[in-house]
């Protein structure tokens, strides 16, 4: 199992923006030094706590400071952008990255983003599908473009000057396009099946109960079968909130107590999702009242914390429950304590992952 990260950190509102952006940047640079194979950055426009508004800009900031780690948008929220702009900017970034870019896409989940872009009452899933079809059509086609859709129509026919290159959009560095990943944020996700059928790969969100993460694999297998390709667990990525410390008391305090970054993260996330009618994500028993979802219950269900030995054991149990997957994505959180946050990354890479993988190899040999 490989180690990567997915960061959509929820920073305290009082922290300066320039400070949190540099913290998130440093998180990636340290992760690369520790051998993380890939990292994804979330983006939202209208959330003062989630401070990365463009994953593409953020990745561009990191490219010259990194050498091996693959960097992904996590995600480009397609209904909120014009497909022609996405096609052009992703192609540019892909050439800058020279094969290290992964194109994470989604319909977007933050309702205030949907409202600010005028999409709140629209079918954003339908917009998402049309948008990516336009993007892929631009890349596979040739100018002048003439694409007609329900939400966007794209043309350069009237202004095309082939001798000058006017009216043409560049194709990506990776052909036919960068690898595409989608975030799976619902149990029994139909989107996983549809994505797998198209050759795309899933990322299971870190705010899903293990029993719901487990449902993504059969949906992926179903989509791969429809697409005529083998379903390889190596292509499944699973995000997880994890905190590792040298002693149990420190781990418990930093990961679970009120005022800790993990408590603040899940307080914010649960409040938003329950308010949006998605309390089911946090409930094993769907008949339970929404009031049964508390920050403490969510933390107990979703955060793995402890010493390297405890975290390795719980990660092994988690993988036994959900099934084999290829890449564990360590979820990024605010650095309330910089030293502890960096130490957690170090212990994760140097102690936990070797123990987990050694245990998997030992079990396979029996």
GICOR-V659338 format. One record per residue. N is the residue number from 1. RES is the residue in one letter. PHI is phi in radians with two decimals (999 if undefined). Layout:
n,res,phi
N,RES,PHI
N,RES,PHI
This chain:
n,res,phi
1,X,999
2,X,-1.53
3,X,-2.10
4,X,-2.34
5,X,-2.52
6,X,-2.33
7,X,-2.11
8,X,-2.37
9,X,-1.15
10,X,-1.81
11,X,-1.58
12,X,-0.99
13,X,-1.12
14,X,-1.42
15,X,-1.36
16,X,-1.11
17,X,-1.08
18,X,-1.07
19,X,-1.29
20,X,-1.22
21,X,-1.11
22,X,-1.23
23,X,-1.13
24,X,-1.13
25,X,-1.16
26,X,-1.11
27,X,-0.92
28,X,-1.19
29,X,-1.13
30,X,-1.18
31,X,-1.04
32,X,-1.09
33,X,-1.06
34,X,-1.52
35,X,1.66
36,X,-1.04
37,X,-1.53
38,X,-2.77
39,X,-2.61
40,X,-2.14
41,X,-2.14
42,X,-1.30
43,X,-2.51
44,X,-2.55
45,X,-1.58
46,X,-2.00
47,X,-2.41
48,X,-1.21
49,X,-1.58
50,X,-1.74
51,X,-1.65
52,X,-1.60
53,X,-1.61
54,X,-2.49
55,X,-1.15
56,X,-1.18
57,X,-1.11
58,X,-1.13
59,X,-1.10
60,X,-1.03
61,X,-1.10
62,X,-1.64
63,X,-1.05
64,X,-1.36
65,X,-1.70
66,X,-2.09
67,X,-2.22
68,X,-2.10
69,X,-1.17
70,X,-1.51
71,X,-2.07
72,X,-2.25
73,X,-1.30
74,X,-2.35
75,X,-2.48
76,X,-1.29
77,X,-1.54
78,X,-1.09
79,X,-1.10
80,X,-1.62
81,X,-2.41
82,X,-1.32
83,X,-1.03
84,X,-1.14
85,X,-1.15
86,X,-1.05
87,X,-1.03
88,X,-1.23
89,X,-1.27
90,X,-1.16
91,X,-1.06
92,X,-1.08
93,X,-1.11
94,X,-1.11
95,X,-1.22
96,X,-1.11
97,X,-1.45
98,X,0.88
99,X,1.68
100,X,-1.71
101,X,-1.76
102,X,-2.06
103,X,-1.62
104,X,-1.48
105,X,-2.35
106,X,-2.87
107,X,-1.31
108,X,1.53
109,X,-2.02
110,X,-1.51
111,X,-1.15
112,X,-1.20
113,X,-1.14
114,X,-1.06
115,X,-1.17
116,X,-1.15
117,X,-1.65
118,X,1.37
119,X,-1.88
120,X,-1.01
121,X,-1.79
122,X,-1.73
123,X,-1.44
124,X,-1.27
125,X,-1.16
126,X,-1.09
127,X,-1.14
128,X,-1.03
129,X,-1.12
130,X,-1.11
131,X,-1.11
132,X,-1.21
133,X,-1.11
134,X,-1.11
135,X,-1.04
136,X,-1.15
137,X,-1.16
138,X,-1.09
139,X,-1.20
140,X,-1.51
141,X,-1.71
142,X,-2.30
143,X,-1.27
144,X,-1.35
145,X,-1.56
146,X,-2.63
147,X,-2.02
148,X,-2.00
149,X,-2.35
150,X,-1.34
151,X,-1.84
152,X,-2.45
153,X,-2.14
154,X,-2.22
155,X,-2.57
156,X,-2.23
157,X,-1.09
158,X,-1.35
159,X,-2.15
160,X,-1.27
161,X,-2.22
162,X,-1.05
163,X,-1.14
164,X,-1.83
165,X,1.45
166,X,-1.21
167,X,1.61
168,X,-2.02
169,X,-2.00
170,X,-1.12
171,X,-1.57
172,X,-1.19
173,X,-1.17
174,X,-1.47
175,X,-1.94
176,X,-1.33
177,X,-2.93
178,X,-1.07
179,X,-1.01
180,X,-1.93
181,X,-2.20
182,X,-2.17
183,X,-1.52
184,X,-1.80
185,X,-2.09
186,X,-2.39
187,X,-1.11
188,X,0.91
189,X,-1.10
190,X,-1.15
191,X,-1.09
192,X,-1.10
193,X,-1.10
194,X,-1.14
195,X,-1.17
196,X,-1.07
197,X,-1.10
198,X,-1.61
199,X,1.59
200,X,-1.69
201,X,-2.07
202,X,-1.68
203,X,-2.11
204,X,-1.43
205,X,-1.21
206,X,-1.37
207,X,-1.83
208,X,-1.81
209,X,-1.08
210,X,-0.94
211,X,-1.14
212,X,-1.53
213,X,-1.01
214,X,-1.01
215,X,-1.28
216,X,-1.32
217,X,-1.10
218,X,-1.08
219,X,-1.21
220,X,-1.18
221,X,-1.04
222,X,-1.03
223,X,-1.18
224,X,-1.12
225,X,-1.08
226,X,-1.15
227,X,-1.51
228,X,1.22
229,X,-2.40
230,X,-1.25
231,X,-1.58
232,X,-1.87
233,X,-0.99
234,X,-1.07
235,X,-1.58
236,X,-1.65
237,X,-1.93
238,X,-2.26
239,X,-1.58
240,X,-2.64
241,X,-1.44
242,X,-2.41
243,X,-2.40
244,X,-2.10
245,X,-2.37
246,X,-1.29
247,X,-2.39
248,X,-1.17
249,X,-1.12
250,X,-1.11
251,X,-1.07
252,X,-1.09
253,X,-1.10
254,X,-1.25
255,X,-1.68
256,X,-2.23
257,X,-1.36
258,X,-0.95
259,X,1.65
260,X,-1.35
261,X,-1.11
262,X,-1.28
263,X,-1.09
264,X,-1.12
265,X,-1.06
266,X,-1.36
267,X,-1.13
268,X,-1.14
269,X,-1.15
270,X,-1.15
271,X,-1.06
272,X,-1.14
273,X,-1.23
274,X,-1.12
275,X,-1.13
276,X,-1.60
277,X,1.41
278,X,-2.08
279,X,-1.09
280,X,-1.00
281,X,-1.08
282,X,-1.81
283,X,-2.12
284,X,-1.24
285,X,-1.68
286,X,-1.18
287,X,-1.47
288,X,-1.17
289,X,-1.20
290,X,-1.03
291,X,-1.12
292,X,-1.30
293,X,-1.49
294,X,-2.14
295,X,-1.06
296,X,-1.11
297,X,-1.19
298,X,-1.15
299,X,-1.04
300,X,-1.09
301,X,-1.49
302,X,-2.01
303,X,-1.85
304,X,-1.73
305,X,-2.44
306,X,2.51
307,X,-1.28
308,X,-0.94
309,X,-1.15
310,X,-1.13
311,X,-1.14
312,X,-1.08
313,X,-1.11
314,X,-1.27
315,X,-1.18
316,X,-1.10
317,X,-1.16
318,X,-1.08
319,X,-1.18
320,X,-1.07
321,X,-1.31
322,X,-1.55
323,X,1.87
324,X,-1.20
325,X,-2.47
326,X,-1.56
327,X,-2.36
328,X,-1.60
329,X,-1.80
330,X,-1.19
331,X,-1.39
332,X,-1.37
333,X,-2.39
334,X,-1.00
335,X,-1.59
336,X,-1.07
337,X,-2.25
338,X,-1.02
339,X,-1.11
340,X,-1.18
341,X,-1.11
342,X,-1.20
343,X,-1.09
344,X,-1.07
345,X,-1.08
346,X,-1.10
347,X,-1.14
348,X,-1.07
349,X,-1.34
350,X,-1.65
351,X,-2.05
352,X,-1.22
353,X,-1.09
354,X,-1.04
355,X,-1.19
356,X,-1.11
357,X,-1.20
358,X,-1.13
359,X,-1.14
360,X,-1.18
361,X,-1.15
362,X,-1.13
363,X,-1.14
364,X,-1.20
365,X,-1.40
366,X,-1.34
